[in-house]
Amino acid sequence: MPQQNDDLKNNLNNYAKYSGLAFEMLGIIVLGVWGGIKLDACLNSKPLLTIVLSLGAVAAAMYLVVVKTRE
């Protein structure tokens, strides 16, 4: 029985870790897109900065995944 409790606890910890990682990725990408839209509106450079910041945010989110999964 103690082995099952340890397995359940480990599974729940992994679930919490990776679901939290998904929300962090979502937040990074949303902020990148939002920032690009706002900068494009201010600088009249539609849609250049939205594309650049969106791709940069996706790259940052993927980097976060790589770093966090190594822990």
PDB file of N, CA, C and O in Angstrom:
ATOM      1  N   MET A   1       0.803  -1.211   0.000  1.00  0.00           N
ATOM      2  CA  MET A   1       0.000   0.000   0.000  1.00  0.00           C
ATOM      3  C   MET A   1       0.846   1.275   0.000  1.00  0.00           C
ATOM      4  O   MET A   1       0.482   2.230  -0.686  1.00  0.00           O
ATOM      5  N   PRO A   2       1.954   1.333   0.736  1.00  0.00           N
ATOM      6  CA  PRO A   2       2.772   2.545   0.702  1.00  0.00           C
ATOM      7  C   PRO A   2       3.334   2.829  -0.688  1.00  0.00           C
ATOM      8  O   PRO A   2       3.499   3.991  -1.059  1.00  0.00           O
ATOM      9  N   GLN A   3       3.632   1.779  -1.466  1.00  0.00           N
ATOM     10  CA  GLN A   3       4.146   1.972  -2.818  1.00  0.00           C
ATOM     11  C   GLN A   3       3.094   2.653  -3.692  1.00  0.00           C
ATOM     12  O   GLN A   3       3.431   3.525  -4.491  1.00  0.00           O
ATOM     13  N   GLN A   4       1.844   2.274  -3.554  1.00  0.00           N
ATOM     14  CA  GLN A   4       0.772   2.889  -4.332  1.00  0.00           C
ATOM     15  C   GLN A   4       0.606   4.358  -3.972  1.00  0.00           C
ATOM     16  O   GLN A   4       0.362   5.185  -4.851  1.00  0.00           O
ATOM     17  N   ASN A   5       0.734   4.693  -2.704  1.00  0.00           N
ATOM     18  CA  ASN A   5       0.630   6.091  -2.278  1.00  0.00           C
ATOM     19  C   ASN A   5       1.760   6.925  -2.855  1.00  0.00           C
ATOM     20  O   ASN A   5       1.546   8.064  -3.270  1.00  0.00           O
ATOM     21  N   ASP A   6       2.969   6.358  -2.884  1.00  0.00           N
ATOM     22  CA  ASP A   6       4.112   7.067  -3.457  1.00  0.00           C
ATOM     23  C   ASP A   6       3.926   7.272  -4.957  1.00  0.00           C
ATOM     24  O   ASP A   6       4.246   8.338  -5.483  1.00  0.00           O
ATOM     25  N   ASP A   7       3.405   6.247  -5.652  1.00  0.00           N
ATOM     26  CA  ASP A   7       3.163   6.368  -7.094  1.00  0.00           C
ATOM     27  C   ASP A   7       2.098   7.416  -7.382  1.00  0.00           C
ATOM     28  O   ASP A   7       2.243   8.216  -8.307  1.00  0.00           O
ATOM     29  N   LEU A   8       1.033   7.413  -6.594  1.00  0.00           N
ATOM     30  CA  LEU A   8      -0.043   8.390  -6.773  1.00  0.00           C
ATOM     31  C   LEU A   8       0.472   9.804  -6.525  1.00  0.00           C
ATOM     32  O   LEU A   8       0.155  10.727  -7.275  1.00  0.00           O
ATOM     33  N   LYS A   9       1.256   9.967  -5.482  1.00  0.00           N
ATOM     34  CA  LYS A   9       1.809  11.283  -5.164  1.00  0.00           C
ATOM     35  C   LYS A   9       2.742  11.760  -6.283  1.00  0.00           C
ATOM     36  O   LYS A   9       2.707  12.932  -6.657  1.00  0.00           O
ATOM     37  N   ASN A  10       3.565  10.868  -6.814  1.00  0.00           N
ATOM     38  CA  ASN A  10       4.474  11.210  -7.900  1.00  0.00           C
ATOM     39  C   ASN A  10       3.694  11.596  -9.153  1.00  0.00           C
ATOM     40  O   ASN A  10       4.044  12.563  -9.830  1.00  0.00           O
ATOM     41  N   ASN A  11       2.639  10.846  -9.464  1.00  0.00           N
ATOM     42  CA  ASN A  11       1.814  11.161 -10.632  1.00  0.00           C
ATOM     43  C   ASN A  11       1.128  12.516 -10.483  1.00  0.00           C
ATOM     44  O   ASN A  11       1.055  13.285 -11.442  1.00  0.00           O
ATOM     45  N   LEU A  12       0.631  12.806  -9.298  1.00  0.00           N
ATOM     46  CA  LEU A  12      -0.019  14.101  -9.066  1.00  0.00           C
ATOM     47  C   LEU A  12       0.984  15.250  -9.154  1.00  0.00           C
ATOM     48  O   LEU A  12       0.660  16.322  -9.666  1.00  0.00           O
ATOM     49  N   ASN A  13       2.188  15.029  -8.660  1.00  0.00           N
ATOM     50  CA  ASN A  13       3.227  16.069  -8.762  1.00  0.00           C
ATOM     51  C   ASN A  13       3.576  16.336 -10.219  1.00  0.00           C
ATOM     52  O   ASN A  13       3.735  17.490 -10.616  1.00  0.00           O
ATOM     53  N   ASN A  14       3.698  15.273 -11.023  1.00  0.00           N
ATOM     54  CA  ASN A  14       3.993  15.454 -12.447  1.00  0.00           C
ATOM     55  C   ASN A  14       2.850  16.171 -13.155  1.00  0.00           C
ATOM     56  O   ASN A  14       3.084  17.042 -13.992  1.00  0.00           O
ATOM     57  N   TYR A  15       1.624  15.809 -12.823  1.00  0.00           N
ATOM     58  CA  TYR A  15       0.460  16.462 -13.433  1.00  0.00           C
ATOM     59  C   TYR A  15       0.457  17.957 -13.112  1.00  0.00           C
ATOM     60  O   TYR A  15       0.238  18.783 -13.998  1.00  0.00           O
ATOM     61  N   ALA A  16       0.696  18.298 -11.868  1.00  0.00           N
ATOM     62  CA  ALA A  16       0.711  19.709 -11.461  1.00  0.00           C
ATOM     63  C   ALA A  16       1.850  20.459 -12.145  1.00  0.00           C
ATOM     64  O   ALA A  16       1.675  21.601 -12.571  1.00  0.00           O
ATOM     65  N   LYS A  17       3.009  19.825 -12.252  1.00  0.00           N
ATOM     66  CA  LYS A  17       4.171  20.460 -12.876  1.00  0.00           C
ATOM     67  C   LYS A  17       3.895  20.784 -14.337  1.00  0.00           C
ATOM     68  O   LYS A  17       4.153  21.903 -14.783  1.00  0.00           O
ATOM     69  N   TYR A  18       3.372  19.815 -15.088  1.00  0.00           N
ATOM     70  CA  TYR A  18       3.187  20.019 -16.520  1.00  0.00           C
ATOM     71  C   TYR A  18       1.953  20.843 -16.857  1.00  0.00           C
ATOM     72  O   TYR A  18       1.936  21.524 -17.882  1.00  0.00           O
ATOM     73  N   SER A  19       0.930  20.800 -16.028  1.00  0.00           N
ATOM     74  CA  SER A  19      -0.220  21.663 -16.294  1.00  0.00           C
ATOM     75  C   SER A  19       0.146  23.117 -15.978  1.00  0.00           C
ATOM     76  O   SER A  19      -0.312  24.026 -16.670  1.00  0.00           O
ATOM     77  N   GLY A  20       0.944  23.345 -14.969  1.00  0.00           N
ATOM     78  CA  GLY A  20       1.427  24.683 -14.677  1.00  0.00           C
ATOM     79  C   GLY A  20       2.320  25.205 -15.793  1.00  0.00           C
ATOM     80  O   GLY A  20       2.288  26.392 -16.120  1.00  0.00           O
ATOM     81  N   LEU A  21       3.108  24.324 -16.368  1.00  0.00           N
ATOM     82  CA  LEU A  21       3.978  24.693 -17.482  1.00  0.00           C
ATOM     83  C   LEU A  21       3.146  25.125 -18.691  1.00  0.00           C
ATOM     84  O   LEU A  21       3.517  26.066 -19.392  1.00  0.00           O
ATOM     85  N   ALA A  22       2.038  24.453 -18.935  1.00  0.00           N
ATOM     86  CA  ALA A  22       1.165  24.823 -20.049  1.00  0.00           C
ATOM     87  C   ALA A  22       0.594  26.225 -19.855  1.00  0.00           C
ATOM     88  O   ALA A  22       0.513  26.999 -20.810  1.00  0.00           O
ATOM     89  N   PHE A  23       0.201  26.556 -18.638  1.00  0.00           N
ATOM     90  CA  PHE A  23      -0.333  27.896 -18.376  1.00  0.00           C
ATOM     91  C   PHE A  23       0.760  28.966 -18.511  1.00  0.00           C
ATOM     92  O   PHE A  23       0.490  30.077 -18.968  1.00  0.00           O
ATOM     93  N   GLU A  24       1.984  28.631 -18.115  1.00  0.00           N
ATOM     94  CA  GLU A  24       3.081  29.578 -18.284  1.00  0.00           C
ATOM     95  C   GLU A  24       3.346  29.829 -19.775  1.00  0.00           C
ATOM     96  O   GLU A  24       3.562  30.968 -20.191  1.00  0.00           O
ATOM     97  N   MET A  25       3.325  28.767 -20.564  1.00  0.00           N
ATOM     98  CA  MET A  25       3.515  28.918 -22.008  1.00  0.00           C
ATOM     99  C   MET A  25       2.421  29.793 -22.603  1.00  0.00           C
ATOM    100  O   MET A  25       2.699  30.695 -23.393  1.00  0.00           O
ATOM    101  N   LEU A  26       1.195  29.527 -22.227  1.00  0.00           N
ATOM    102  CA  LEU A  26       0.063  30.312 -22.720  1.00  0.00           C
ATOM    103  C   LEU A  26       0.233  31.782 -22.363  1.00  0.00           C
ATOM    104  O   LEU A  26       0.013  32.655 -23.202  1.00  0.00           O
ATOM    105  N   GLY A  27       0.618  32.054 -21.137  1.00  0.00           N
ATOM    106  CA  GLY A  27       0.809  33.435 -20.703  1.00  0.00           C
ATOM    107  C   GLY A  27       1.897  34.152 -21.486  1.00  0.00           C
ATOM    108  O   GLY A  27       1.729  35.312 -21.864  1.00  0.00           O
ATOM    109  N   ILE A  28       3.007  33.476 -21.730  1.00  0.00           N
ATOM    110  CA  ILE A  28       4.102  34.078 -22.488  1.00  0.00           C
ATOM    111  C   ILE A  28       3.654  34.402 -23.905  1.00  0.00           C
ATOM    112  O   ILE A  28       3.925  35.493 -24.408  1.00  0.00           O
ATOM    113  N   ILE A  29       2.976  33.472 -24.545  1.00  0.00           N
ATOM    114  CA  ILE A  29       2.558  33.685 -25.928  1.00  0.00           C
ATOM    115  C   ILE A  29       1.512  34.786 -26.014  1.00  0.00           C
ATOM    116  O   ILE A  29       1.572  35.628 -26.911  1.00  0.00           O
ATOM    117  N   VAL A  30       0.552  34.790 -25.091  1.00  0.00           N
ATOM    118  CA  VAL A  30      -0.479  35.838 -25.100  1.00  0.00           C
ATOM    119  C   VAL A  30       0.146  37.212 -24.886  1.00  0.00           C
ATOM    120  O   VAL A  30      -0.228  38.172 -25.559  1.00  0.00           O
ATOM    121  N   LEU A  31       1.091  37.315 -23.959  1.00  0.00           N
ATOM    122  CA  LEU A  31       1.746  38.609 -23.732  1.00  0.00           C
ATOM    123  C   LEU A  31       2.553  39.059 -24.947  1.00  0.00           C
ATOM    124  O   LEU A  31       2.588  40.248 -25.264  1.00  0.00           O
ATOM    125  N   GLY A  32       3.198  38.119 -25.625  1.00  0.00           N
ATOM    126  CA  GLY A  32       3.945  38.470 -26.825  1.00  0.00           C
ATOM    127  C   GLY A  32       3.046  38.988 -27.931  1.00  0.00           C
ATOM    128  O   GLY A  32       3.360  39.989 -28.575  1.00  0.00           O
ATOM    129  N   VAL A  33       1.926  38.309 -28.155  1.00  0.00           N
ATOM    130  CA  VAL A  33       0.979  38.746 -29.189  1.00  0.00           C
ATOM    131  C   VAL A  33       0.366  40.093 -28.807  1.00  0.00           C
ATOM    132  O   VAL A  33       0.281  40.998 -29.638  1.00  0.00           O
ATOM    133  N   TRP A  34      -0.054  40.224 -27.561  1.00  0.00           N
ATOM    134  CA  TRP A  34      -0.666  41.471 -27.105  1.00  0.00           C
ATOM    135  C   TRP A  34       0.320  42.635 -27.239  1.00  0.00           C
ATOM    136  O   TRP A  34      -0.043  43.716 -27.703  1.00  0.00           O
ATOM    137  N   GLY A  35       1.578  42.400 -26.825  1.00  0.00           N
ATOM    138  CA  GLY A  35       2.591  43.448 -26.942  1.00  0.00           C
ATOM    139  C   GLY A  35       2.846  43.830 -28.390  1.00  0.00           C
ATOM    140  O   GLY A  35       3.031  45.008 -28.697  1.00  0.00           O
ATOM    141  N   GLY A  36       2.859  42.848 -29.283  1.00  0.00           N
ATOM    142  CA  GLY A  36       3.049  43.133 -30.703  1.00  0.00           C
ATOM    143  C   GLY A  36       1.910  43.945 -31.282  1.00  0.00           C
ATOM    144  O   GLY A  36       2.136  44.867 -32.065  1.00  0.00           O
ATOM    145  N   ILE A  37       0.689  43.609 -30.903  1.00  0.00           N
ATOM    146  CA  ILE A  37      -0.477  44.359 -31.388  1.00  0.00           C
ATOM    147  C   ILE A  37      -0.422  45.805 -30.899  1.00  0.00           C
ATOM    148  O   ILE A  37      -0.664  46.738 -31.664  1.00  0.00           O
ATOM    149  N   LYS A  38      -0.103  45.979 -29.624  1.00  0.00           N
ATOM    150  CA  LYS A  38      -0.032  47.340 -29.065  1.00  0.00           C
ATOM    151  C   LYS A  38       1.089  48.157 -29.713  1.00  0.00           C
ATOM    152  O   LYS A  38       0.895  49.330 -30.034  1.00  0.00           O
ATOM    153  N   LEU A  39       2.250  47.548 -29.904  1.00  0.00           N
ATOM    154  CA  LEU A  39       3.352  48.274 -30.540  1.00  0.00           C
ATOM    155  C   LEU A  39       3.035  48.593 -31.997  1.00  0.00           C
ATOM    156  O   LEU A  39       3.372  49.675 -32.477  1.00  0.00           O
ATOM    157  N   ASP A  40       2.392  47.667 -32.710  1.00  0.00           N
ATOM    158  CA  ASP A  40       1.999  47.949 -34.087  1.00  0.00           C
ATOM    159  C   ASP A  40       1.021  49.119 -34.155  1.00  0.00           C
ATOM    160  O   ASP A  40       1.090  49.940 -35.070  1.00  0.00           O
ATOM    161  N   ALA A  41       0.118  49.190 -33.190  1.00  0.00           N
ATOM    162  CA  ALA A  41      -0.843  50.288 -33.179  1.00  0.00           C
ATOM    163  C   ALA A  41      -0.149  51.631 -32.906  1.00  0.00           C
ATOM    164  O   ALA A  41      -0.508  52.654 -33.489  1.00  0.00           O
ATOM    165  N   CYS A  42       0.831  51.611 -32.030  1.00  0.00           N
ATOM    166  CA  CYS A  42       1.539  52.858 -31.699  1.00  0.00           C
ATOM    167  C   CYS A  42       2.480  53.306 -32.804  1.00  0.00           C
ATOM    168  O   CYS A  42       2.611  54.500 -33.071  1.00  0.00           O
ATOM    169  N   LEU A  43       3.132  52.348 -33.443  1.00  0.00           N
ATOM    170  CA  LEU A  43       4.180  52.684 -34.417  1.00  0.00           C
ATOM    171  C   LEU A  43       3.722  52.567 -35.872  1.00  0.00           C
ATOM    172  O   LEU A  43       4.510  52.780 -36.793  1.00  0.00           O
ATOM    173  N   ASN A  44       2.457  52.230 -36.072  1.00  0.00           N
ATOM    174  CA  ASN A  44       1.897  52.059 -37.421  1.00  0.00           C
ATOM    175  C   ASN A  44       2.753  51.128 -38.288  1.00  0.00           C
ATOM    176  O   ASN A  44       3.067  51.450 -39.433  1.00  0.00           O
ATOM    177  N   SER A  45       3.117  49.996 -37.741  1.00  0.00           N
ATOM    178  CA  SER A  45       3.950  49.033 -38.471  1.00  0.00           C
ATOM    179  C   SER A  45       3.226  47.704 -38.648  1.00  0.00           C
ATOM    180  O   SER A  45       3.844  46.641 -38.593  1.00  0.00           O
ATOM    181  N   LYS A  46       1.916  47.768 -38.859  1.00  0.00           N
ATOM    182  CA  LYS A  46       1.103  46.555 -38.924  1.00  0.00           C
ATOM    183  C   LYS A  46       1.585  45.621 -39.999  1.00  0.00           C
ATOM    184  O   LYS A  46       1.967  46.126 -41.055  1.00  0.00           O
ATOM    185  N   PRO A  47       1.609  44.385 -39.859  1.00  0.00           N
ATOM    186  CA  PRO A  47       1.601  43.477 -38.706  1.00  0.00           C
ATOM    187  C   PRO A  47       2.995  43.014 -38.336  1.00  0.00           C
ATOM    188  O   PRO A  47       3.159  41.948 -37.743  1.00  0.00           O
ATOM    189  N   LEU A  48       3.999  43.801 -38.679  1.00  0.00           N
ATOM    190  CA  LEU A  48       5.389  43.379 -38.519  1.00  0.00           C
ATOM    191  C   LEU A  48       5.737  43.010 -37.069  1.00  0.00           C
ATOM    192  O   LEU A  48       6.219  41.906 -36.820  1.00  0.00           O
ATOM    193  N   LEU A  49       5.506  43.897 -36.131  1.00  0.00           N
ATOM    194  CA  LEU A  49       5.894  43.632 -34.747  1.00  0.00           C
ATOM    195  C   LEU A  49       5.048  42.544 -34.103  1.00  0.00           C
ATOM    196  O   LEU A  49       5.524  41.832 -33.219  1.00  0.00           O
ATOM    197  N   THR A  50       3.807  42.409 -34.532  1.00  0.00           N
ATOM    198  CA  THR A  50       2.979  41.329 -34.008  1.00  0.00           C
ATOM    199  C   THR A  50       3.574  39.979 -34.402  1.00  0.00           C
ATOM    200  O   THR A  50       3.644  39.064 -33.582  1.00  0.00           O
ATOM    201  N   ILE A  51       3.994  39.861 -35.632  1.00  0.00           N
ATOM    202  CA  ILE A  51       4.591  38.610 -36.097  1.00  0.00           C
ATOM    203  C   ILE A  51       5.910  38.338 -35.385  1.00  0.00           C
ATOM    204  O   ILE A  51       6.155  37.224 -34.921  1.00  0.00           O
ATOM    205  N   VAL A  52       6.755  39.355 -35.301  1.00  0.00           N
ATOM    206  CA  VAL A  52       8.068  39.183 -34.680  1.00  0.00           C
ATOM    207  C   VAL A  52       7.933  38.821 -33.200  1.00  0.00           C
ATOM    208  O   VAL A  52       8.575  37.881 -32.731  1.00  0.00           O
ATOM    209  N   LEU A  53       7.112  39.554 -32.471  1.00  0.00           N
ATOM    210  CA  LEU A  53       6.957  39.267 -31.045  1.00  0.00           C
ATOM    211  C   LEU A  53       6.227  37.953 -30.799  1.00  0.00           C
ATOM    212  O   LEU A  53       6.496  37.278 -29.805  1.00  0.00           O
ATOM    213  N   SER A  54       5.318  37.583 -31.679  1.00  0.00           N
ATOM    214  CA  SER A  54       4.642  36.295 -31.545  1.00  0.00           C
ATOM    215  C   SER A  54       5.633  35.146 -31.702  1.00  0.00           C
ATOM    216  O   SER A  54       5.636  34.210 -30.903  1.00  0.00           O
ATOM    217  N   LEU A  55       6.462  35.219 -32.719  1.00  0.00           N
ATOM    218  CA  LEU A  55       7.468  34.172 -32.928  1.00  0.00           C
ATOM    219  C   LEU A  55       8.492  34.161 -31.790  1.00  0.00           C
ATOM    220  O   LEU A  55       8.940  33.098 -31.360  1.00  0.00           O
ATOM    221  N   GLY A  56       8.851  35.336 -31.317  1.00  0.00           N
ATOM    222  CA  GLY A  56       9.771  35.406 -30.183  1.00  0.00           C
ATOM    223  C   GLY A  56       9.171  34.808 -28.919  1.00  0.00           C
ATOM    224  O   GLY A  56       9.865  34.146 -28.147  1.00  0.00           O
ATOM    225  N   ALA A  57       7.884  35.041 -28.713  1.00  0.00           N
ATOM    226  CA  ALA A  57       7.207  34.484 -27.541  1.00  0.00           C
ATOM    227  C   ALA A  57       7.107  32.964 -27.634  1.00  0.00           C
ATOM    228  O   ALA A  57       7.268  32.271 -26.630  1.00  0.00           O
ATOM    229  N   VAL A  58       6.844  32.444 -28.826  1.00  0.00           N
ATOM    230  CA  VAL A  58       6.797  30.992 -28.999  1.00  0.00           C
ATOM    231  C   VAL A  58       8.177  30.395 -28.728  1.00  0.00           C
ATOM    232  O   VAL A  58       8.284  29.353 -28.081  1.00  0.00           O
ATOM    233  N   ALA A  59       9.224  31.044 -29.214  1.00  0.00           N
ATOM    234  CA  ALA A  59      10.588  30.569 -28.956  1.00  0.00           C
ATOM    235  C   ALA A  59      10.907  30.605 -27.460  1.00  0.00           C
ATOM    236  O   ALA A  59      11.524  29.678 -26.935  1.00  0.00           O
ATOM    237  N   ALA A  60      10.493  31.661 -26.779  1.00  0.00           N
ATOM    238  CA  ALA A  60      10.726  31.767 -25.340  1.00  0.00           C
ATOM    239  C   ALA A  60       9.946  30.690 -24.587  1.00  0.00           C
ATOM    240  O   ALA A  60      10.451  30.122 -23.619  1.00  0.00           O
ATOM    241  N   ALA A  61       8.731  30.410 -25.022  1.00  0.00           N
ATOM    242  CA  ALA A  61       7.923  29.375 -24.378  1.00  0.00           C
ATOM    243  C   ALA A  61       8.548  27.994 -24.582  1.00  0.00           C
ATOM    244  O   ALA A  61       8.544  27.171 -23.666  1.00  0.00           O
ATOM    245  N   MET A  62       9.079  27.741 -25.762  1.00  0.00           N
ATOM    246  CA  MET A  62       9.728  26.450 -26.008  1.00  0.00           C
ATOM    247  C   MET A  62      11.011  26.320 -25.183  1.00  0.00           C
ATOM    248  O   MET A  62      11.327  25.239 -24.686  1.00  0.00           O
ATOM    249  N   TYR A  63      11.732  27.406 -25.044  1.00  0.00           N
ATOM    250  CA  TYR A  63      12.921  27.407 -24.195  1.00  0.00           C
ATOM    251  C   TYR A  63      12.532  27.097 -22.750  1.00  0.00           C
ATOM    252  O   TYR A  63      13.217  26.332 -22.071  1.00  0.00           O
ATOM    253  N   LEU A  64      11.448  27.680 -22.288  1.00  0.00           N
ATOM    254  CA  LEU A  64      10.944  27.414 -20.943  1.00  0.00           C
ATOM    255  C   LEU A  64      10.638  25.929 -20.767  1.00  0.00           C
ATOM    256  O   LEU A  64      10.949  25.350 -19.726  1.00  0.00           O
ATOM    257  N   VAL A  65      10.033  25.314 -21.776  1.00  0.00           N
ATOM    258  CA  VAL A  65       9.709  23.887 -21.709  1.00  0.00           C
ATOM    259  C   VAL A  65      10.994  23.073 -21.560  1.00  0.00           C
ATOM    260  O   VAL A  65      11.067  22.172 -20.725  1.00  0.00           O
ATOM    261  N   VAL A  66      11.992  23.386 -22.359  1.00  0.00           N
ATOM    262  CA  VAL A  66      13.241  22.631 -22.315  1.00  0.00           C
ATOM    263  C   VAL A  66      13.913  22.770 -20.954  1.00  0.00           C
ATOM    264  O   VAL A  66      14.383  21.783 -20.388  1.00  0.00           O
ATOM    265  N   VAL A  67      13.958  23.979 -20.433  1.00  0.00           N
ATOM    266  CA  VAL A  67      14.612  24.220 -19.147  1.00  0.00           C
ATOM    267  C   VAL A  67      13.848  23.555 -18.015  1.00  0.00           C
ATOM    268  O   VAL A  67      14.457  22.917 -17.156  1.00  0.00           O
ATOM    269  N   LYS A  68      12.535  23.688 -17.995  1.00  0.00           N
ATOM    270  CA  LYS A  68      11.741  23.147 -16.898  1.00  0.00           C
ATOM    271  C   LYS A  68      11.673  21.630 -16.906  1.00  0.00           C
ATOM    272  O   LYS A  68      11.574  21.020 -15.842  1.00  0.00           O
ATOM    273  N   THR A  69      11.724  21.000 -18.079  1.00  0.00           N
ATOM    274  CA  THR A  69      11.641  19.536 -18.117  1.00  0.00           C
ATOM    275  C   THR A  69      12.970  18.888 -17.750  1.00  0.00           C
ATOM    276  O   THR A  69      13.010  17.691 -17.463  1.00  0.00           O
ATOM    277  N   ARG A  70      14.048  19.649 -17.754  1.00  0.00           N
ATOM    278  CA  ARG A  70      15.340  19.100 -17.312  1.00  0.00           C
ATOM    279  C   ARG A  70      15.447  19.023 -15.807  1.00  0.00           C
ATOM    280  O   ARG A  70      16.287  18.290 -15.285  1.00  0.00           O
ATOM    281  N   GLU A  71      14.619  19.762 -15.103  1.00  0.00           N
ATOM    282  CA  GLU A  71      14.688  19.793 -13.625  1.00  0.00           C
ATOM    283  C   GLU A  71      14.229  18.497 -13.037  1.00  0.00           C
ATOM    284  O   GLU A  71      14.219  18.343 -11.816  1.00  0.00           O
TER     285      GLU A  71
END
